[in-house]
Amino acid sequence: MRTKLVELRKMQGFTQYTFAAAVGTSRSHYGQIETGDKSPSFRLSRRIKKQLGYYADDLFDNTSIP
């Protein structure tokens, strides 16, 4: 589980469905990114970071927000 990604999404009030729509992917694909089953493409990772306003390289690590 990519904890930081999940925490940031929830802190901004997004469900997986609404966040996936905001970044232009399916809920299923985005869910697999959160669980770590898939990695986002470079373009999708940039859209995710931009939507969350989080630009550090550790967003997709399995860590929590400090």
Biopython code that builds the backbone (N, CA, C, O; Angstrom):
import numpy as np
from Bio.PDB.StructureBuilder import StructureBuilder

atoms = [
    (1, "MET", "N", (0.849, -1.185, 0.000)),
    (1, "MET", "CA", (0.000, 0.000, 0.000)),
    (1, "MET", "C", (0.891, 1.244, 0.000)),
    (1, "MET", "O", (1.841, 1.344, 0.776)),
    (2, "ARG", "N", (0.577, 2.154, -0.853)),
    (2, "ARG", "CA", (1.297, 3.426, -0.902)),
    (2, "ARG", "C", (0.557, 4.408, 0.011)),
    (2, "ARG", "O", (-0.298, 5.177, -0.428)),
    (3, "THR", "N", (0.915, 4.353, 1.280)),
    (3, "THR", "CA", (0.200, 5.052, 2.341)),
    (3, "THR", "C", (0.137, 6.553, 2.124)),
    (3, "THR", "O", (-0.923, 7.155, 2.298)),
    (4, "LYS", "N", (1.241, 7.164, 1.752)),
    (4, "LYS", "CA", (1.269, 8.619, 1.577)),
    (4, "LYS", "C", (0.291, 9.051, 0.493)),
    (4, "LYS", "O", (-0.421, 10.044, 0.649)),
    (5, "LEU", "N", (0.259, 8.316, -0.586)),
    (5, "LEU", "CA", (-0.649, 8.622, -1.692)),
    (5, "LEU", "C", (-2.105, 8.570, -1.225)),
    (5, "LEU", "O", (-2.899, 9.453, -1.548)),
    (6, "VAL", "N", (-2.445, 7.539, -0.472)),
    (6, "VAL", "CA", (-3.807, 7.380, 0.039)),
    (6, "VAL", "C", (-4.145, 8.518, 1.007)),
    (6, "VAL", "O", (-5.222, 9.108, 0.921)),
    (7, "GLU", "N", (-3.233, 8.822, 1.918)),
    (7, "GLU", "CA", (-3.475, 9.880, 2.914)),
    (7, "GLU", "C", (-3.696, 11.232, 2.250)),
    (7, "GLU", "O", (-4.625, 11.956, 2.609)),
    (8, "LEU", "N", (-2.858, 11.573, 1.293)),
    (8, "LEU", "CA", (-2.998, 12.869, 0.614)),
    (8, "LEU", "C", (-4.312, 12.959, -0.146)),
    (8, "LEU", "O", (-4.985, 13.990, -0.124)),
    (9, "ARG", "N", (-4.671, 11.877, -0.816)),
    (9, "ARG", "CA", (-5.941, 11.869, -1.564)),
    (9, "ARG", "C", (-7.119, 12.085, -0.619)),
    (9, "ARG", "O", (-8.004, 12.896, -0.893)),
    (10, "LYS", "N", (-7.123, 11.357, 0.493)),
    (10, "LYS", "CA", (-8.229, 11.470, 1.444)),
    (10, "LYS", "C", (-8.256, 12.833, 2.124)),
    (10, "LYS", "O", (-9.331, 13.381, 2.367)),
    (11, "MET", "N", (-7.081, 13.390, 2.435)),
    (11, "MET", "CA", (-7.018, 14.706, 3.072)),
    (11, "MET", "C", (-7.646, 15.783, 2.184)),
    (11, "MET", "O", (-8.177, 16.774, 2.685)),
    (12, "GLN", "N", (-7.584, 15.585, 0.871)),
    (12, "GLN", "CA", (-8.151, 16.559, -0.061)),
    (12, "GLN", "C", (-9.598, 16.231, -0.423)),
    (12, "GLN", "O", (-10.193, 16.895, -1.271)),
    (13, "GLY", "N", (-10.162, 15.209, 0.217)),
    (13, "GLY", "CA", (-11.577, 14.911, 0.038)),
    (13, "GLY", "C", (-11.929, 14.109, -1.194)),
    (13, "GLY", "O", (-13.093, 14.079, -1.593)),
    (14, "PHE", "N", (-10.964, 13.464, -1.804)),
    (14, "PHE", "CA", (-11.232, 12.656, -2.990)),
    (14, "PHE", "C", (-11.521, 11.212, -2.618)),
    (14, "PHE", "O", (-10.922, 10.669, -1.690)),
    (15, "THR", "N", (-12.433, 10.603, -3.339)),
    (15, "THR", "CA", (-12.558, 9.149, -3.314)),
    (15, "THR", "C", (-11.629, 8.635, -4.413)),
    (15, "THR", "O", (-11.117, 9.423, -5.209)),
    (16, "GLN", "N", (-11.413, 7.347, -4.461)),
    (16, "GLN", "CA", (-10.609, 6.814, -5.566)),
    (16, "GLN", "C", (-11.263, 7.157, -6.909)),
    (16, "GLN", "O", (-10.582, 7.500, -7.875)),
    (17, "TYR", "N", (-12.570, 7.061, -6.949)),
    (17, "TYR", "CA", (-13.291, 7.330, -8.196)),
    (17, "TYR", "C", (-13.133, 8.786, -8.639)),
    (17, "TYR", "O", (-12.822, 9.046, -9.801)),
    (18, "THR", "N", (-13.343, 9.733, -7.725)),
    (18, "THR", "CA", (-13.261, 11.144, -8.120)),
    (18, "THR", "C", (-11.825, 11.552, -8.431)),
    (18, "THR", "O", (-11.585, 12.382, -9.307)),
    (19, "PHE", "N", (-10.871, 10.964, -7.708)),
    (19, "PHE", "CA", (-9.473, 11.302, -7.983)),
    (19, "PHE", "C", (-9.029, 10.728, -9.327)),
    (19, "PHE", "O", (-8.349, 11.399, -10.103)),
    (20, "ALA", "N", (-9.414, 9.501, -9.590)),
    (20, "ALA", "CA", (-9.062, 8.885, -10.871)),
    (20, "ALA", "C", (-9.607, 9.713, -12.030)),
    (20, "ALA", "O", (-8.917, 9.923, -13.027)),
    (21, "ALA", "N", (-10.846, 10.180, -11.897)),
    (21, "ALA", "CA", (-11.431, 11.020, -12.937)),
    (21, "ALA", "C", (-10.660, 12.329, -13.086)),
    (21, "ALA", "O", (-10.472, 12.811, -14.203)),
    (22, "ALA", "N", (-10.214, 12.906, -11.977)),
    (22, "ALA", "CA", (-9.481, 14.174, -12.011)),
    (22, "ALA", "C", (-8.132, 14.044, -12.704)),
    (22, "ALA", "O", (-7.653, 15.002, -13.310)),
    (23, "VAL", "N", (-7.515, 12.867, -12.621)),
    (23, "VAL", "CA", (-6.200, 12.687, -13.239)),
    (23, "VAL", "C", (-6.273, 11.935, -14.565)),
    (23, "VAL", "O", (-5.248, 11.698, -15.204)),
    (24, "GLY", "N", (-7.479, 11.561, -14.975)),
    (24, "GLY", "CA", (-7.670, 10.980, -16.302)),
    (24, "GLY", "C", (-7.350, 9.507, -16.429)),
    (24, "GLY", "O", (-6.774, 9.079, -17.430)),
    (25, "THR", "N", (-7.717, 8.726, -15.424)),
    (25, "THR", "CA", (-7.543, 7.278, -15.514)),
    (25, "THR", "C", (-8.770, 6.608, -14.913)),
    (25, "THR", "O", (-9.646, 7.279, -14.367)),
    (26, "SER", "N", (-8.831, 5.299, -15.014)),
    (26, "SER", "CA", (-9.974, 4.588, -14.439)),
    (26, "SER", "C", (-9.772, 4.385, -12.939)),
    (26, "SER", "O", (-8.646, 4.433, -12.444)),
    (27, "ARG", "N", (-10.864, 4.160, -12.227)),
    (27, "ARG", "CA", (-10.776, 3.919, -10.793)),
    (27, "ARG", "C", (-10.005, 2.632, -10.531)),
    (27, "ARG", "O", (-9.215, 2.552, -9.590)),
    (28, "SER", "N", (-10.238, 1.640, -11.359)),
    (28, "SER", "CA", (-9.560, 0.363, -11.213)),
    (28, "SER", "C", (-8.040, 0.518, -11.338)),
    (28, "SER", "O", (-7.283, 0.009, -10.512)),
    (29, "HIS", "N", (-7.613, 1.220, -12.371)),
    (29, "HIS", "CA", (-6.173, 1.435, -12.577)),
    (29, "HIS", "C", (-5.580, 2.250, -11.431)),
    (29, "HIS", "O", (-4.504, 1.927, -10.927)),
    (30, "TYR", "N", (-6.272, 3.293, -11.024)),
    (30, "TYR", "CA", (-5.765, 4.109, -9.927)),
    (30, "TYR", "C", (-5.690, 3.295, -8.631)),
    (30, "TYR", "O", (-4.729, 3.429, -7.873)),
    (31, "GLY", "N", (-6.687, 2.460, -8.376)),
    (31, "GLY", "CA", (-6.672, 1.606, -7.187)),
    (31, "GLY", "C", (-5.455, 0.690, -7.167)),
    (31, "GLY", "O", (-4.862, 0.458, -6.114)),
    (32, "GLN", "N", (-5.089, 0.174, -8.331)),
    (32, "GLN", "CA", (-3.916, -0.691, -8.430)),
    (32, "GLN", "C", (-2.630, 0.097, -8.191)),
    (32, "GLN", "O", (-1.651, -0.464, -7.699)),
    (33, "ILE", "N", (-2.615, 1.365, -8.525)),
    (33, "ILE", "CA", (-1.457, 2.223, -8.232)),
    (33, "ILE", "C", (-1.343, 2.413, -6.726)),
    (33, "ILE", "O", (-0.247, 2.332, -6.173)),
    (34, "GLU", "N", (-2.465, 2.664, -6.059)),
    (34, "GLU", "CA", (-2.440, 2.852, -4.605)),
    (34, "GLU", "C", (-1.994, 1.593, -3.867)),
    (34, "GLU", "O", (-1.286, 1.685, -2.864)),
    (35, "THR", "N", (-2.395, 0.432, -4.344)),
    (35, "THR", "CA", (-2.008, -0.801, -3.661)),
    (35, "THR", "C", (-0.590, -1.237, -4.003)),
    (35, "THR", "O", (-0.033, -2.117, -3.347)),
    (36, "GLY", "N", (-0.005, -0.626, -5.026)),
    (36, "GLY", "CA", (1.354, -0.975, -5.422)),
    (36, "GLY", "C", (1.408, -2.091, -6.443)),
    (36, "GLY", "O", (2.490, -2.551, -6.805)),
    (37, "ASP", "N", (0.245, -2.532, -6.912)),
    (37, "ASP", "CA", (0.214, -3.583, -7.924)),
    (37, "ASP", "C", (0.674, -3.080, -9.287)),
    (37, "ASP", "O", (1.179, -3.849, -10.104)),
    (38, "LYS", "N", (0.497, -1.786, -9.525)),
    (38, "LYS", "CA", (0.946, -1.158, -10.776)),
    (38, "LYS", "C", (1.669, 0.131, -10.448)),
    (38, "LYS", "O", (1.433, 0.752, -9.411)),
    (39, "SER", "N", (2.556, 0.522, -11.350)),
    (39, "SER", "CA", (3.225, 1.816, -11.233)),
    (39, "SER", "C", (2.662, 2.732, -12.304)),
    (39, "SER", "O", (2.393, 2.291, -13.421)),
    (40, "PRO", "N", (2.482, 4.000, -11.972)),
    (40, "PRO", "CA", (1.940, 4.922, -12.979)),
    (40, "PRO", "C", (2.996, 5.247, -14.023)),
    (40, "PRO", "O", (4.196, 5.202, -13.748)),
    (41, "SER", "N", (2.538, 5.574, -15.213)),
    (41, "SER", "CA", (3.458, 6.067, -16.237)),
    (41, "SER", "C", (4.018, 7.406, -15.763)),
    (41, "SER", "O", (3.501, 8.007, -14.822)),
    (42, "PHE", "N", (5.057, 7.855, -16.411)),
    (42, "PHE", "CA", (5.642, 9.148, -16.054)),
    (42, "PHE", "C", (4.606, 10.262, -16.179)),
    (42, "PHE", "O", (4.510, 11.119, -15.300)),
    (43, "ARG", "N", (3.842, 10.256, -17.249)),
    (43, "ARG", "CA", (2.840, 11.304, -17.467)),
    (43, "ARG", "C", (1.752, 11.267, -16.403)),
    (43, "ARG", "O", (1.344, 12.309, -15.889)),
    (44, "LEU", "N", (1.277, 10.055, -16.071)),
    (44, "LEU", "CA", (0.235, 9.937, -15.059)),
    (44, "LEU", "C", (0.783, 10.323, -13.687)),
    (44, "LEU", "O", (0.083, 10.970, -12.908)),
    (45, "SER", "N", (2.008, 9.941, -13.383)),
    (45, "SER", "CA", (2.579, 10.320, -12.081)),
    (45, "SER", "C", (2.680, 11.835, -11.959)),
    (45, "SER", "O", (2.470, 12.379, -10.874)),
    (46, "ARG", "N", (2.997, 12.522, -13.043)),
    (46, "ARG", "CA", (3.039, 13.994, -13.018)),
    (46, "ARG", "C", (1.658, 14.578, -12.773)),
    (46, "ARG", "O", (1.520, 15.545, -12.024)),
    (47, "ARG", "N", (0.619, 13.998, -13.401)),
    (47, "ARG", "CA", (-0.747, 14.487, -13.187)),
    (47, "ARG", "C", (-1.197, 14.240, -11.746)),
    (47, "ARG", "O", (-1.861, 15.087, -11.148)),
    (48, "ILE", "N", (-0.839, 13.092, -11.193)),
    (48, "ILE", "CA", (-1.182, 12.783, -9.803)),
    (48, "ILE", "C", (-0.517, 13.770, -8.862)),
    (48, "ILE", "O", (-1.170, 14.325, -7.979)),
    (49, "LYS", "N", (0.777, 13.992, -9.045)),
    (49, "LYS", "CA", (1.513, 14.929, -8.183)),
    (49, "LYS", "C", (0.938, 16.342, -8.292)),
    (49, "LYS", "O", (0.777, 17.033, -7.286)),
    (50, "LYS", "N", (0.635, 16.759, -9.501)),
    (50, "LYS", "CA", (0.079, 18.100, -9.704)),
    (50, "LYS", "C", (-1.274, 18.232, -9.010)),
    (50, "LYS", "O", (-1.536, 19.231, -8.340)),
    (51, "GLN", "N", (-2.129, 17.230, -9.168)),
    (51, "GLN", "CA", (-3.459, 17.276, -8.554)),
    (51, "GLN", "C", (-3.357, 17.340, -7.034)),
    (51, "GLN", "O", (-4.148, 18.028, -6.389)),
    (52, "LEU", "N", (-2.388, 16.628, -6.458)),
    (52, "LEU", "CA", (-2.209, 16.616, -5.010)),
    (52, "LEU", "C", (-1.369, 17.782, -4.501)),
    (52, "LEU", "O", (-1.344, 18.051, -3.300)),
    (53, "GLY", "N", (-0.679, 18.477, -5.410)),
    (53, "GLY", "CA", (0.206, 19.559, -5.000)),
    (53, "GLY", "C", (1.417, 19.032, -4.237)),
    (53, "GLY", "O", (1.942, 19.707, -3.352)),
    (54, "TYR", "N", (1.857, 17.832, -4.581)),
    (54, "TYR", "CA", (2.967, 17.176, -3.885)),
    (54, "TYR", "C", (4.006, 16.794, -4.930)),
    (54, "TYR", "O", (3.741, 15.960, -5.796)),
    (55, "TYR", "N", (5.179, 17.397, -4.854)),
    (55, "TYR", "CA", (6.162, 17.210, -5.921)),
    (55, "TYR", "C", (7.426, 16.469, -5.491)),
    (55, "TYR", "O", (8.349, 16.329, -6.294)),
    (56, "ALA", "N", (7.494, 15.992, -4.251)),
    (56, "ALA", "CA", (8.659, 15.242, -3.802)),
    (56, "ALA", "C", (8.689, 13.870, -4.483)),
    (56, "ALA", "O", (7.662, 13.374, -4.946)),
    (57, "ASP", "N", (9.860, 13.278, -4.536)),
    (57, "ASP", "CA", (10.027, 11.987, -5.210)),
    (57, "ASP", "C", (9.497, 10.800, -4.421)),
    (57, "ASP", "O", (9.426, 9.697, -4.963)),
    (58, "ASP", "N", (9.124, 10.988, -3.168)),
    (58, "ASP", "CA", (8.728, 9.854, -2.336)),
    (58, "ASP", "C", (7.228, 9.578, -2.328)),
    (58, "ASP", "O", (6.770, 8.773, -1.518)),
    (59, "LEU", "N", (6.465, 10.201, -3.179)),
    (59, "LEU", "CA", (5.009, 10.038, -3.171)),
    (59, "LEU", "C", (4.587, 8.591, -3.376)),
    (59, "LEU", "O", (3.624, 8.137, -2.760)),
    (60, "PHE", "N", (5.285, 7.871, -4.221)),
    (60, "PHE", "CA", (4.885, 6.504, -4.545)),
    (60, "PHE", "C", (5.599, 5.458, -3.697)),
    (60, "PHE", "O", (5.475, 4.262, -3.960)),
    (61, "ASP", "N", (6.345, 5.889, -2.683)),
    (61, "ASP", "CA", (6.955, 4.962, -1.732)),
    (61, "ASP", "C", (5.904, 4.487, -0.742)),
    (61, "ASP", "O", (4.819, 5.063, -0.661)),
    (62, "ASN", "N", (6.213, 3.461, -0.007)),
    (62, "ASN", "CA", (5.303, 2.938, 0.997)),
    (62, "ASN", "C", (5.577, 3.630, 2.333)),
    (62, "ASN", "O", (6.033, 3.001, 3.288)),
    (63, "THR", "N", (5.298, 4.910, 2.385)),
    (63, "THR", "CA", (5.526, 5.677, 3.605)),
    (63, "THR", "C", (4.295, 6.507, 3.939)),
    (63, "THR", "O", (3.397, 6.687, 3.116)),
    (64, "SER", "N", (4.281, 7.001, 5.159)),
    (64, "SER", "CA", (3.195, 7.834, 5.631)),
    (64, "SER", "C", (3.652, 9.294, 5.622)),
    (64, "SER", "O", (4.846, 9.571, 5.510)),
    (65, "ILE", "N", (2.720, 10.210, 5.737)),
    (65, "ILE", "CA", (3.060, 11.628, 5.798)),
    (65, "ILE", "C", (3.721, 11.900, 7.140)),
    (65, "ILE", "O", (3.187, 11.510, 8.178)),
    (66, "PRO", "N", (4.875, 12.563, 7.141)),
    (66, "PRO", "CA", (5.574, 12.837, 8.415)),
    (66, "PRO", "C", (4.806, 13.811, 9.283)),
    (66, "PRO", "O", (5.253, 14.145, 10.381)),
]
sb = StructureBuilder()
sb.init_structure("model")
sb.init_model(0)
sb.init_chain("A")
sb.init_seg("    ")
for serial, (resi, resn, name, xyz) in enumerate(atoms, 1):
    if name == "N":
        sb.init_residue(resn, " ", resi, " ")
    sb.init_atom(name, np.array(xyz, "f"), 0.0, 1.0, " ", f" {name:<3s}", serial, name[0])
structure = sb.get_structure()
